[in-house]
Amino acid sequence: MTTLIPLAGLWVAAAMVVPTMPLMSVPILGLMTLFLVRSFVLMHECGHGSLFHTPALNQGFGFLFGVLSGMPQYVWSRHHNVHHATNGNWERYRGPLAILSVAEFDALSPSQQRDYVRARSIFLAPVAGLVYVLINPRLTWIKGTLQWLTHWARYTRRGGRTLRTHAAAFNSSYWDTPAEGRHMLLNNLVLLGAWVAMAWWLGPVLFGVLYVLSVSLAGAVGIVLFTVQHNFEHAYATGDEGWCYNRAAIHGTSFLVLPRVLRWFTANIGYHHVHHLSARIPNYQIADCHRSYSRLFKDVRRIGLADVRASLRYVLWDTERERLVSVAEARATRA
């Protein structure tokens, strides 16, 4: 209620106010972005089964929040669970920025190195948000669907192959299981239907501009939030050998210290060290858990808003010292 109703109210306000007072689109856009960030974090929590006691509620609202966020929730959550299972093991999972090791970075040409650094600039985060939330999920679904149609176009009864046998023989390179394919289909069909309805109600220009900007900005905030929770100065980063789950949660995950209002809009995801120790703790109890066990978290890196941009510079994995470093530090060490 505190998330879905205000978000719906903002669209009503946009329909009533923006056509006659265009400047009001700025605060409306800002609030839409914040509520979409909260929607995404709650979607993430439903994937962990921690927002509600009942699995059916987590699945239902997870799907709804996924539609609002532009992301097939079931598919996203399965891949996100890989991150939780391998947190701190940079041999298995390189984060949303696809981090290179120092050796891999050194093997690039000077122009490729410059492109690598530029692509991870905070100023390109809205573009990354647009691609991550709006373009990639649609493109992946379309490509997978074309694979499926091509597979069925090749169906023949020669050799006694039945429809069931032919269906079971289909393997997509765009989803891991048939359930993922079904969830991608349902998410995209509902989302496309919502786009058509909203464009008819508000007009395609007003809806398109507000929607694309708000979702892209929310995606940008989400990517930056996720990144600084694992990319910071000398964050724990090891390979398979010697990897420790609990050590990764304490030394490879940050505590993002935010103002109260931003803690609410981000559903307390800043207490990320606690979240990685136990993903079943819901957002409305995680702050109390942090305070109750604060003695365990003395070594957790605290990051404030002023530290975010600096933390995003740590985009290389030093495999020898088992930590993340900046390009400047890697070059100084090599020299």
Secondary structure, 3 states (H helix, E strand, C coil): CCCHHHHHHHHHHHHHHCCCCHHHHHHHHHHHHHHHHHHHHHHHHHHCCCCCCCHHHHHHHHHHHHHHHCCCHHHHHHHHHHHHHHCCECCCCCCCCCCEEHHHHHCCCHHHHHHHHHHCCHHHHHHHHHHHHHHHHHHHHHHHHHHHHHHHHCCCCHHHCCHHHHHHCCCCCCCCCHHHHHHHHHHHHHHHHHHHHHHHHHCHHHHHHHHHHHHHHHHHHHHHHHHHCCCCCCCECECCCCCCHHHHHHHCCCEECCCHHHHHHCCCCCCHHHHHHCCCCCHHHHHHHHHHCHHHHCCCCEECHHHHHHHCCCCEEECCCCEEECHHHHHHHHC
